[in-house]
Amino acid sequence: MSKPAQTTGHERDGDDPAPAGREVRLLRAKLAPPQARKGVATRGQLLDRLREGHGRKLTLVCAPAGYGKTTLLVQWYEADRQRTPFVWLSADEADSDVVRL
């Protein structure tokens, strides 16, 4: 029995053992915000702070794991997506590779 092929993230077109449909699903998952959870308290003051950055090129939210960054950003997206342009990228450890990113 042979081992599954290892990938490095640097494969050229046609060299990747993953089916194209799987890649598209993974890309969509990285670019779509998660669903808002029901019953979570709205963080009005933090949303106001985020809105202060309206018109800037980038807003970065940085905090340790478990501090509610994703929840806050989903709330902001849900509240303001009609009037504020949003781009969502869920990054993971492998995305620290400049070539892959």
N, CA, C and O atoms as CSV, one atom per row, in Angstrom:
chain,resi,resn,atom,element,x,y,z
A,1,MET,N,N,0.846,-1.172,0.000
A,1,MET,CA,C,0.000,0.000,0.000
A,1,MET,C,C,0.896,1.242,0.000
A,1,MET,O,O,1.842,1.327,0.784
A,2,SER,N,N,0.602,2.187,-0.867
A,2,SER,CA,C,1.438,3.385,-0.956
A,2,SER,C,C,0.922,4.471,-0.024
A,2,SER,O,O,-0.251,4.490,0.348
A,3,LYS,N,N,1.831,5.379,0.347
A,3,LYS,CA,C,1.476,6.510,1.208
A,3,LYS,C,C,0.770,7.576,0.384
A,3,LYS,O,O,1.032,7.700,-0.813
A,4,PRO,N,N,-0.131,8.357,1.009
A,4,PRO,CA,C,-0.734,9.464,0.281
A,4,PRO,C,C,0.333,10.507,-0.050
A,4,PRO,O,O,1.302,10.684,0.688
A,5,ALA,N,N,0.132,11.189,-1.171
A,5,ALA,CA,C,1.097,12.214,-1.588
A,5,ALA,C,C,1.104,13.365,-0.605
A,5,ALA,O,O,0.055,13.792,-0.124
A,6,GLN,N,N,2.294,13.865,-0.308
A,6,GLN,CA,C,2.447,15.041,0.540
A,6,GLN,C,C,2.389,16.278,-0.343
A,6,GLN,O,O,2.901,16.261,-1.463
A,7,THR,N,N,1.776,17.344,0.142
A,7,THR,CA,C,1.752,18.588,-0.609
A,7,THR,C,C,2.434,19.667,0.197
A,7,THR,O,O,2.436,19.642,1.427
A,8,THR,N,N,3.017,20.619,-0.520
A,8,THR,CA,C,3.734,21.709,0.134
A,8,THR,C,C,3.014,23.032,-0.020
A,8,THR,O,O,3.382,24.018,0.619
A,9,GLY,N,N,1.986,23.067,-0.866
A,9,GLY,CA,C,1.307,24.321,-1.134
A,9,GLY,C,C,1.939,25.074,-2.294
A,9,GLY,O,O,1.445,26.132,-2.684
A,10,HIS,N,N,3.049,24.534,-2.864
A,10,HIS,CA,C,3.742,25.191,-3.963
A,10,HIS,C,C,3.525,24.449,-5.280
A,10,HIS,O,O,4.207,24.747,-6.261
A,11,GLU,N,N,2.616,23.509,-5.332
A,11,GLU,CA,C,2.429,22.716,-6.533
A,11,GLU,C,C,1.938,23.588,-7.688
A,11,GLU,O,O,1.183,24.541,-7.496
A,12,ARG,N,N,2.387,23.237,-8.884
A,12,ARG,CA,C,1.922,23.919,-10.088
A,12,ARG,C,C,0.595,23.327,-10.504
A,12,ARG,O,O,0.209,22.259,-10.030
A,13,ASP,N,N,-0.110,24.019,-11.395
A,13,ASP,CA,C,-1.371,23.496,-11.913
A,13,ASP,C,C,-1.151,22.094,-12.455
A,13,ASP,O,O,-0.186,21.846,-13.178
A,14,GLY,N,N,-2.028,21.195,-12.113
A,14,GLY,CA,C,-1.928,19.823,-12.575
A,14,GLY,C,C,-1.129,18.929,-11.651
A,14,GLY,O,O,-1.231,17.707,-11.755
A,15,ASP,N,N,-0.337,19.493,-10.748
A,15,ASP,CA,C,0.475,18.693,-9.838
A,15,ASP,C,C,-0.218,18.417,-8.517
A,15,ASP,O,O,0.215,17.544,-7.766
A,16,ASP,N,N,-1.278,19.139,-8.222
A,16,ASP,CA,C,-1.950,19.013,-6.934
A,16,ASP,C,C,-2.838,17.776,-6.942
A,16,ASP,O,O,-3.676,17.633,-7.832
A,17,PRO,N,N,-2.675,16.869,-5.965
A,17,PRO,CA,C,-3.483,15.661,-5.932
A,17,PRO,C,C,-4.929,15.904,-5.514
A,17,PRO,O,O,-5.759,15.010,-5.682
A,18,ALA,N,N,-5.264,17.076,-4.977
A,18,ALA,CA,C,-6.630,17.358,-4.536
A,18,ALA,C,C,-7.513,17.687,-5.727
A,18,ALA,O,O,-7.083,18.404,-6.631
A,19,PRO,N,N,-8.747,17.175,-5.747
A,19,PRO,CA,C,-9.663,17.505,-6.842
A,19,PRO,C,C,-9.981,18.999,-6.854
A,19,PRO,O,O,-10.039,19.636,-5.802
A,20,ALA,N,N,-10.184,19.549,-8.040
A,20,ALA,CA,C,-10.442,20.982,-8.188
A,20,ALA,C,C,-11.657,21.429,-7.385
A,20,ALA,O,O,-11.638,22.521,-6.818
A,21,GLY,N,N,-12.708,20.625,-7.320
A,21,GLY,CA,C,-13.902,20.993,-6.562
A,21,GLY,C,C,-13.609,21.209,-5.095
A,21,GLY,O,O,-14.182,22.103,-4.472
A,22,ARG,N,N,-12.738,20.413,-4.541
A,22,ARG,CA,C,-12.346,20.552,-3.131
A,22,ARG,C,C,-11.627,21.879,-2.917
A,22,ARG,O,O,-11.874,22.570,-1.928
A,23,GLU,N,N,-10.738,22.235,-3.839
A,23,GLU,CA,C,-10.013,23.496,-3.734
A,23,GLU,C,C,-10.963,24.685,-3.756
A,23,GLU,O,O,-10.791,25.633,-2.990
A,24,VAL,N,N,-11.953,24.639,-4.622
A,24,VAL,CA,C,-12.930,25.727,-4.714
A,24,VAL,C,C,-13.710,25.847,-3.414
A,24,VAL,O,O,-13.940,26.958,-2.938
A,25,ARG,N,N,-14.122,24.721,-2.829
A,25,ARG,CA,C,-14.858,24.756,-1.550
A,25,ARG,C,C,-13.985,25.338,-0.446
A,25,ARG,O,O,-14.464,26.120,0.375
A,26,LEU,N,N,-12.697,24.960,-0.418
A,26,LEU,CA,C,-11.794,25.490,0.596
A,26,LEU,C,C,-11.606,26.993,0.416
A,26,LEU,O,O,-11.605,27.739,1.396
A,27,LEU,N,N,-11.447,27.437,-0.812
A,27,LEU,CA,C,-11.286,28.861,-1.074
A,27,LEU,C,C,-12.535,29.631,-0.662
A,27,LEU,O,O,-12.428,30.680,-0.027
A,28,ARG,N,N,-13.706,29.133,-1.011
A,28,ARG,CA,C,-14.953,29.790,-0.608
A,28,ARG,C,C,-15.062,29.877,0.903
A,28,ARG,O,O,-15.512,30.895,1.429
A,29,ALA,N,N,-14.662,28.836,1.606
A,29,ALA,CA,C,-14.735,28.835,3.070
A,29,ALA,C,C,-13.792,29.877,3.662
A,29,ALA,O,O,-14.105,30.469,4.696
A,30,LYS,N,N,-12.653,30.111,3.031
A,30,LYS,CA,C,-11.697,31.098,3.530
A,30,LYS,C,C,-12.163,32.521,3.248
A,30,LYS,O,O,-11.765,33.451,3.950
A,31,LEU,N,N,-12.999,32.704,2.232
A,31,LEU,CA,C,-13.416,34.039,1.817
A,31,LEU,C,C,-14.814,34.432,2.286
A,31,LEU,O,O,-15.248,35.556,2.034
A,32,ALA,N,N,-15.514,33.551,2.950
A,32,ALA,CA,C,-16.871,33.842,3.414
A,32,ALA,C,C,-16.894,33.958,4.932
A,32,ALA,O,O,-16.339,33.111,5.631
A,33,PRO,N,N,-17.537,35.009,5.444
A,33,PRO,CA,C,-17.630,35.115,6.909
A,33,PRO,C,C,-18.503,33.994,7.467
A,33,PRO,O,O,-19.419,33.526,6.791
A,34,PRO,N,N,-18.225,33.566,8.686
A,34,PRO,CA,C,-19.067,32.540,9.307
A,34,PRO,C,C,-20.452,33.090,9.606
A,34,PRO,O,O,-20.657,34.303,9.610
A,35,GLN,N,N,-21.382,32.214,9.851
A,35,GLN,CA,C,-22.739,32.618,10.223
A,35,GLN,C,C,-22.727,33.254,11.601
A,35,GLN,O,O,-22.005,32.815,12.496
A,36,ALA,N,N,-23.534,34.292,11.761
A,36,ALA,CA,C,-23.668,34.937,13.068
A,36,ALA,C,C,-24.373,33.984,14.026
A,36,ALA,O,O,-25.342,33.322,13.652
A,37,ARG,N,N,-23.892,33.917,15.242
A,37,ARG,CA,C,-24.527,33.076,16.262
A,37,ARG,C,C,-25.652,33.855,16.922
A,37,ARG,O,O,-25.521,35.048,17.195
A,38,LYS,N,N,-26.726,33.188,17.169
A,38,LYS,CA,C,-27.871,33.810,17.841
A,38,LYS,C,C,-27.635,33.845,19.350
A,38,LYS,O,O,-26.987,32.960,19.909
A,39,GLY,N,N,-28.168,34.871,19.995
A,39,GLY,CA,C,-28.090,34.960,21.443
A,39,GLY,C,C,-26.785,35.526,21.974
A,39,GLY,O,O,-26.545,35.494,23.180
A,40,VAL,N,N,-25.940,36.042,21.095
A,40,VAL,CA,C,-24.668,36.623,21.531
A,40,VAL,C,C,-24.867,38.118,21.742
A,40,VAL,O,O,-25.484,38.788,20.914
A,41,ALA,N,N,-24.354,38.633,22.830
A,41,ALA,CA,C,-24.489,40.062,23.128
A,41,ALA,C,C,-23.788,40.898,22.063
A,41,ALA,O,O,-22.666,40.593,21.659
A,42,THR,N,N,-24.459,41.952,21.614
A,42,THR,CA,C,-23.867,42.875,20.656
A,42,THR,C,C,-22.894,43.786,21.393
A,42,THR,O,O,-23.199,44.286,22.475
A,43,ARG,N,N,-21.756,43.992,20.817
A,43,ARG,CA,C,-20.708,44.810,21.437
A,43,ARG,C,C,-20.732,46.204,20.817
A,43,ARG,O,O,-19.897,46.538,19.977
A,44,GLY,N,N,-21.689,47.001,21.237
A,44,GLY,CA,C,-21.926,48.320,20.660
A,44,GLY,C,C,-20.727,49.242,20.676
A,44,GLY,O,O,-20.433,49.889,19.671
A,45,GLN,N,N,-20.026,49.317,21.804
A,45,GLN,CA,C,-18.869,50.218,21.884
A,45,GLN,C,C,-17.746,49.787,20.950
A,45,GLN,O,O,-17.087,50.624,20.333
A,46,LEU,N,N,-17.532,48.480,20.848
A,46,LEU,CA,C,-16.488,48.000,19.947
A,46,LEU,C,C,-16.897,48.200,18.486
A,46,LEU,O,O,-16.060,48.513,17.640
A,47,LEU,N,N,-18.188,48.017,18.194
A,47,LEU,CA,C,-18.661,48.277,16.839
A,47,LEU,C,C,-18.466,49.749,16.482
A,47,LEU,O,O,-18.072,50.068,15.361
A,48,ASP,N,N,-18.735,50.629,17.411
A,48,ASP,CA,C,-18.508,52.066,17.172
A,48,ASP,C,C,-17.038,52.343,16.883
A,48,ASP,O,O,-16.719,53.148,16.008
A,49,ARG,N,N,-16.145,51.684,17.607
A,49,ARG,CA,C,-14.696,51.872,17.371
A,49,ARG,C,C,-14.315,51.400,15.969
A,49,ARG,O,O,-13.520,52.043,15.283
A,50,LEU,N,N,-14.886,50.280,15.555
A,50,LEU,CA,C,-14.611,49.794,14.202
A,50,LEU,C,C,-15.131,50.784,13.158
A,50,LEU,O,O,-14.472,51.024,12.146
A,51,ARG,N,N,-16.288,51.344,13.398
A,51,ARG,CA,C,-16.879,52.301,12.450
A,51,ARG,C,C,-16.059,53.583,12.347
A,51,ARG,O,O,-16.132,54.275,11.331
A,52,GLU,N,N,-15.290,53.910,13.366
A,52,GLU,CA,C,-14.424,55.095,13.310
A,52,GLU,C,C,-13.391,54.966,12.189
A,52,GLU,O,O,-12.874,55.970,11.700
A,53,GLY,N,N,-13.099,53.758,11.794
A,53,GLY,CA,C,-12.126,53.530,10.733
A,53,GLY,C,C,-12.714,53.573,9.334
A,53,GLY,O,O,-12.010,53.309,8.359
A,54,HIS,N,N,-14.005,53.903,9.219
A,54,HIS,CA,C,-14.652,53.959,7.906
A,54,HIS,C,C,-13.866,54.898,6.985
A,54,HIS,O,O,-13.524,56.014,7.376
A,55,GLY,N,N,-13.589,54.450,5.789
A,55,GLY,CA,C,-12.838,55.251,4.844
A,55,GLY,C,C,-11.351,54.940,4.833
A,55,GLY,O,O,-10.636,55.360,3.924
A,56,ARG,N,N,-10.887,54.220,5.817
A,56,ARG,CA,C,-9.484,53.801,5.822
A,56,ARG,C,C,-9.338,52.561,4.958
A,56,ARG,O,O,-10.317,51.867,4.685
A,57,LYS,N,N,-8.125,52.287,4.533
A,57,LYS,CA,C,-7.887,51.158,3.641
A,57,LYS,C,C,-7.985,49.808,4.327
A,57,LYS,O,O,-8.342,48.812,3.698
A,58,LEU,N,N,-7.670,49.769,5.615
A,58,LEU,CA,C,-7.604,48.482,6.307
A,58,LEU,C,C,-7.918,48.664,7.777
A,58,LEU,O,O,-7.491,49.636,8.400
A,59,THR,N,N,-8.660,47.732,8.321
A,59,THR,CA,C,-8.879,47.673,9.759
A,59,THR,C,C,-8.376,46.320,10.229
A,59,THR,O,O,-8.798,45.281,9.720
A,60,LEU,N,N,-7.483,46.332,11.190
A,60,LEU,CA,C,-6.921,45.106,11.734
A,60,LEU,C,C,-7.408,44.939,13.163
A,60,LEU,O,O,-7.298,45.858,13.975
A,61,VAL,N,N,-7.942,43.776,13.466
A,61,VAL,CA,C,-8.372,43.455,14.820
A,61,VAL,C,C,-7.423,42.386,15.333
A,61,VAL,O,O,-7.294,41.317,14.737
A,62,CYS,N,N,-6.764,42.682,16.436
A,62,CYS,CA,C,-5.755,41.772,16.963
A,62,CYS,C,C,-6.005,41.559,18.458
A,62,CYS,O,O,-6.070,42.522,19.222
A,63,ALA,N,N,-6.142,40.315,18.864
A,63,ALA,CA,C,-6.347,39.961,20.265
A,63,ALA,C,C,-6.045,38.469,20.407
A,63,ALA,O,O,-6.048,37.739,19.416
A,64,PRO,N,N,-5.791,38.023,21.615
A,64,PRO,CA,C,-5.522,36.596,21.826
A,64,PRO,C,C,-6.725,35.715,21.461
A,64,PRO,O,O,-7.856,36.190,21.355
A,65,ALA,N,N,-6.451,34.442,21.276
A,65,ALA,CA,C,-7.497,33.473,20.977
A,65,ALA,C,C,-8.566,33.490,22.065
A,65,ALA,O,O,-8.256,33.569,23.253
A,66,GLY,N,N,-9.811,33.415,21.651
A,66,GLY,CA,C,-10.915,33.332,22.599
A,66,GLY,C,C,-11.473,34.667,23.067
A,66,GLY,O,O,-12.369,34.696,23.911
A,67,TYR,N,N,-10.964,35.767,22.537
A,67,TYR,CA,C,-11.426,37.085,22.963
A,67,TYR,C,C,-12.619,37.594,22.153
A,67,TYR,O,O,-13.112,38.689,22.424
A,68,GLY,N,N,-13.095,36.832,21.171
A,68,GLY,CA,C,-14.300,37.200,20.443
A,68,GLY,C,C,-14.081,38.024,19.191
A,68,GLY,O,O,-14.982,38.744,18.760
A,69,LYS,N,N,-12.897,37.932,18.596
A,69,LYS,CA,C,-12.615,38.697,17.376
A,69,LYS,C,C,-13.580,38.328,16.261
A,69,LYS,O,O,-14.183,39.208,15.647
A,70,THR,N,N,-13.729,37.053,15.996
A,70,THR,CA,C,-14.591,36.613,14.908
A,70,THR,C,C,-16.030,37.018,15.171
A,70,THR,O,O,-16.710,37.496,14.262
A,71,THR,N,N,-16.510,36.838,16.394
A,71,THR,CA,C,-17.879,37.225,16.739
A,71,THR,C,C,-18.094,38.707,16.500
A,71,THR,O,O,-19.111,39.099,15.929
A,72,LEU,N,N,-17.151,39.539,16.928
A,72,LEU,CA,C,-17.252,40.980,16.733
A,72,LEU,C,C,-17.261,41.329,15.249
A,72,LEU,O,O,-18.083,42.131,14.807
A,73,LEU,N,N,-16.363,40.739,14.485
A,73,LEU,CA,C,-16.289,41.064,13.069
A,73,LEU,C,C,-17.521,40.599,12.303
A,73,LEU,O,O,-17.954,41.273,11.369
A,74,VAL,N,N,-18.082,39.477,12.676
A,74,VAL,CA,C,-19.334,39.023,12.043
A,74,VAL,C,C,-20.462,39.994,12.379
A,74,VAL,O,O,-21.285,40.305,11.518
A,75,GLN,N,N,-20.508,40.474,13.613
A,75,GLN,CA,C,-21.534,41.455,13.988
A,75,GLN,C,C,-21.368,42.738,13.173
A,75,GLN,O,O,-22.353,43.310,12.707
A,76,TRP,N,N,-20.140,43.181,13.004
A,76,TRP,CA,C,-19.876,44.387,12.220
A,76,TRP,C,C,-20.302,44.185,10.769
A,76,TRP,O,O,-20.955,45.043,10.176
A,77,TYR,N,N,-19.924,43.045,10.211
A,77,TYR,CA,C,-20.293,42.716,8.834
A,77,TYR,C,C,-21.814,42.700,8.671
A,77,TYR,O,O,-22.350,43.305,7.743
A,78,GLU,N,N,-22.498,42.013,9.569
A,78,GLU,CA,C,-23.959,41.916,9.480
A,78,GLU,C,C,-24.630,43.284,9.601
A,78,GLU,O,O,-25.613,43.555,8.912
A,79,ALA,N,N,-24.103,44.144,10.473
A,79,ALA,CA,C,-24.718,45.450,10.724
A,79,ALA,C,C,-24.431,46.463,9.620
A,79,ALA,O,O,-25.269,47.316,9.329
A,80,ASP,N,N,-23.249,46.375,9.003
A,80,ASP,CA,C,-22.813,47.460,8.117
A,80,ASP,C,C,-22.539,47.051,6.675
A,80,ASP,O,O,-22.087,47.885,5.891
A,81,ARG,N,N,-22.789,45.828,6.302
A,81,ARG,CA,C,-22.374,45.371,4.967
A,81,ARG,C,C,-23.062,46.110,3.823
A,81,ARG,O,O,-22.543,46.125,2.707
A,82,GLN,N,N,-24.214,46.721,4.073
A,82,GLN,CA,C,-24.894,47.453,3.010
A,82,GLN,C,C,-24.201,48.780,2.693
A,82,GLN,O,O,-24.318,49.290,1.579
A,83,ARG,N,N,-23.484,49.337,3.664
A,83,ARG,CA,C,-22.866,50.647,3.448
A,83,ARG,C,C,-21.343,50.652,3.531
A,83,ARG,O,O,-20.710,51.670,3.252
A,84,THR,N,N,-20.761,49.537,3.907
A,84,THR,CA,C,-19.302,49.449,4.048
A,84,THR,C,C,-18.789,48.264,3.242
A,84,THR,O,O,-19.305,47.157,3.392
A,85,PRO,N,N,-17.783,48.468,2.389
A,85,PRO,CA,C,-17.224,47.320,1.657
A,85,PRO,C,C,-16.415,46.421,2.601
A,85,PRO,O,O,-15.610,46.905,3.396
A,86,PHE,N,N,-16.638,45.137,2.501
A,86,PHE,CA,C,-15.939,44.166,3.334
A,86,PHE,C,C,-15.264,43.130,2.457
A,86,PHE,O,O,-15.781,42.748,1.407
A,87,VAL,N,N,-14.111,42.686,2.900
A,87,VAL,CA,C,-13.449,41.518,2.335
A,87,VAL,C,C,-13.110,40.628,3.518
A,87,VAL,O,O,-12.528,41.091,4.499
A,88,TRP,N,N,-13.466,39.371,3.435
A,88,TRP,CA,C,-13.222,38.430,4.525
A,88,TRP,C,C,-12.176,37.425,4.086
A,88,TRP,O,O,-12.302,36.816,3.024
A,89,LEU,N,N,-11.150,37.249,4.893
A,89,LEU,CA,C,-10.154,36.212,4.650
A,89,LEU,C,C,-9.865,35.525,5.969
A,89,LEU,O,O,-9.365,36.144,6.908
A,90,SER,N,N,-10.179,34.248,6.032
A,90,SER,CA,C,-9.845,33.446,7.208
A,90,SER,C,C,-8.469,32.848,6.958
A,90,SER,O,O,-8.319,31.948,6.131
A,91,ALA,N,N,-7.479,33.340,7.664
A,91,ALA,CA,C,-6.105,32.879,7.482
A,91,ALA,C,C,-5.791,31.766,8.467
A,91,ALA,O,O,-6.321,31.731,9.578
A,92,ASP,N,N,-4.930,30.868,8.048
A,92,ASP,CA,C,-4.459,29.819,8.945
A,92,ASP,C,C,-2.932,29.788,8.890
A,92,ASP,O,O,-2.314,30.567,8.165
A,93,GLU,N,N,-2.344,28.900,9.647
A,93,GLU,CA,C,-0.882,28.849,9.775
A,93,GLU,C,C,-0.184,28.716,8.425
A,93,GLU,O,O,0.859,29.331,8.208
A,94,ALA,N,N,-0.742,27.927,7.525
A,94,ALA,CA,C,-0.111,27.717,6.219
A,94,ALA,C,C,-0.104,28.993,5.381
A,94,ALA,O,O,0.687,29.105,4.444
A,95,ASP,N,N,-0.958,29.943,5.696
A,95,ASP,CA,C,-1.014,31.187,4.939
A,95,ASP,C,C,0.142,32.127,5.264
A,95,ASP,O,O,0.260,33.183,4.642
A,96,SER,N,N,0.980,31.778,6.204
A,96,SER,CA,C,2.149,32.615,6.497
A,96,SER,C,C,3.220,32.438,5.429
A,96,SER,O,O,4.199,33.185,5.416
A,97,ASP,N,N,3.059,31.481,4.546
A,97,ASP,CA,C,3.970,31.281,3.422
A,97,ASP,C,C,3.661,32.333,2.363
A,97,ASP,O,O,2.566,32.339,1.800
A,98,VAL,N,N,4.611,33.223,2.087
A,98,VAL,CA,C,4.402,34.333,1.171
A,98,VAL,C,C,3.979,33.846,-0.215
A,98,VAL,O,O,3.114,34.456,-0.843
A,99,VAL,N,N,4.563,32.780,-0.689
A,99,VAL,CA,C,4.238,32.263,-2.019
A,99,VAL,C,C,2.789,31.795,-2.046
A,99,VAL,O,O,2.063,32.094,-2.994
A,100,ARG,N,N,2.364,31.078,-1.039
A,100,ARG,CA,C,0.989,30.575,-0.999
A,100,ARG,C,C,-0.009,31.701,-0.843
A,100,ARG,O,O,-1.043,31.711,-1.510
A,101,LEU,N,N,0.290,32.659,0.036
A,101,LEU,CA,C,-0.641,33.762,0.268
A,101,LEU,C,C,-0.775,34.600,-0.984
A,101,LEU,O,O,-1.518,35.582,-0.993
